C-alpha cells in the first residue's frame, strides 16, 4: 500500500507513525495491496476553507475525507489470495482518496479530552479512512458500527504498537 503524507500545517507530526497507522488500518480492512491513500495535514484557515467549500459549514474542523474510487473492503469469506489474483488481472493501483487533518484543531480537542495529541491524530486519521471506505455516522446504527470499528482498530493498533516498542527497547524477551 502506498501512503503519502504531506504536512503543510506548521505543526510537528510524527509522519512515519501516521503512515504506519494508515497502512495498518487499511490492512485490517483488507484493502487491495496496491491501494493508495493521501493524508494531508493543514492549518486551521485551510481546513476551514475546505469545510465551507465542500460541506457548507463554517469554521475549522478536525478531519475531512475526500473519496476518489468506490473501493470497499472485500466481502466476508474472501482472502488475501483473492486480492492477489485480482491484482494480477488489474495491476493499476486504486486511489482511495484524501484524508485531511488539522493538527491545530486536534491539539485543542486533545487538550479538552485530556489525551495525547498523537492519540487524537490517530483517531482522526482512522476516522477519515473509515469515511473513505464508505462508513458514516449520520444514523444511530451507523454511528455504533463506525465508532465500534474505529475503537477496535485503534485498540489493536495500540496493543501491537506497544508490543513492538517493548521488544525494540528490550523490554520483552521470548
N, C-alpha and C positions, 0 to 999 in steps of 0.2 A: 504494500500500500504506500502511496505517496502522500505525505502530509507536508504542506507548505505553510510555514508560519511567517507572517510579516508583522513586525512590531513597529507601528507608526504612532504609538500612544505617548511616548516620552516617559513611560514607566518601565522600570527594570522588571522583567518577567523571565522566569526560567523556561525559555522556549523549548529546549530539548525535552524537558519533563512534560510540557504541554503536548508536544508532538507524540511522545510515548503514550500518554493517556489517550489521545485521539486514536492512535493505532490500536491500542488495547480495546477500546470501546467498539471500534469497527470490527475487530477480530471476534469479539464476543458476540456481536450482532451478525456474525457470519457473512460479512460483506465480501464481495468479489475481491480477490487479492490484487487486482490491478486498479481498484478504485482510487480516486484522487480526492483530496479534501484540502481546502484552503481555510486557514484560520488567520483572520486579520484583527490585530489589536489597534484600537483607535482612541483618540481623545474624546472628551465629552461633547465638544461642539460638532465633531464629525458624526458621532453616533446620533446626536440629536437631529442633525440634518437628515440622516438616513431614516430615522424613526418617523419624522414628519413626512418625508417624501414617500416612503413605502407603506407605512402603517397608518398615516394620517393622525398621529398622536404627537403632542408637543413634549419637548424636553428629552433629556438623555435617558437611555435605558441601559440595561446591563448586557444583553445579548440579543442579536438578531440572526436569523438563519435564512439564507437565500438558496433554495434547492435549484440544481441545474438539470439533472436527469431524474427520471422517475425510477429510482432504484429502491428496492425494498429488500429486507432480509430474505434469504431463501426460505421456501416453505418447510414446515416441520417434516423430518424424515429424509431430507436431502443432506448431503455431507460435503466436506471439502473436496472430495474426489469429483463430485458432480460439478462443483465450481471450476475445478481444474480442467475438466473436459470442455466446459463451455468457454473457458479462457482460450483453449486451443482453437476453437472454432471462431472466436471473435477476440483477437488479441488486442484490440484497441482499448485503452483504459477508459473508464467512465468517470466523469467528474461529478461527484456528489453535490458540490456546491460550496458556498462560503458560510462560515460561522464568523460573525463579527462580535468581538468582545470589547468592552470598555473597562480597562483596569481601574480607572478613576472611580467609576460607579461601583465596581466590585470592591474596591478598597473601603468605600463608605459603608456598603452593605456588610462587609466582613466585620467592620468595627461595631456596627449596630448589633450584629448577631454574635459578637464576641468569639469569632473564629479566625483562623489564619487566612490572609488574603489568598494564599496558594489553594486552600480548600475551596474558597469561594470561586476562584477561576476554574478549578477542576469541575465543580458542579455546573457552572455556566457553560463550559465547553461541552460537557456531556449532554446537558440540556439542549444546546444548539444542534448537536449531532443527531439527537433523537428527533428533533423537529425536521431535520433534513431527510430522515428516514420515514417521515410520514406520521410521527406521533404528535398528538396535540393534547391540550388540557382545557378545552372550552367547556366540555360537559363533565359532570362529576365522575362518571365511569372512565372516561378518557384520562382524566386527571389522576385517578387512582392507579390506572395502568401505567401511565407515563412516569409518574413520580416514584412508583414502586420499582419500576425497571431502573430508573435513574439511581435510586438508592442502592439497589443490588449491584449495579455496575461499579459504583463508586466504592462500596464496601469491599468488593472483591479486588478492585484495583489497589486500594489502600492496603489490604492484607497482603497481597502479592508484592507490592512495592516495599512495604515494611520488612517482609521476609527477605527480599533481595538486598536491602540495605544492611540488615543484620548479618547476612552471610558475607557481604563485601567488607564490612567492618570487623569481621572475625568474631562476631557475637554468637554465632551458632556453629556447631560442628556436627557432621553427620556420621 
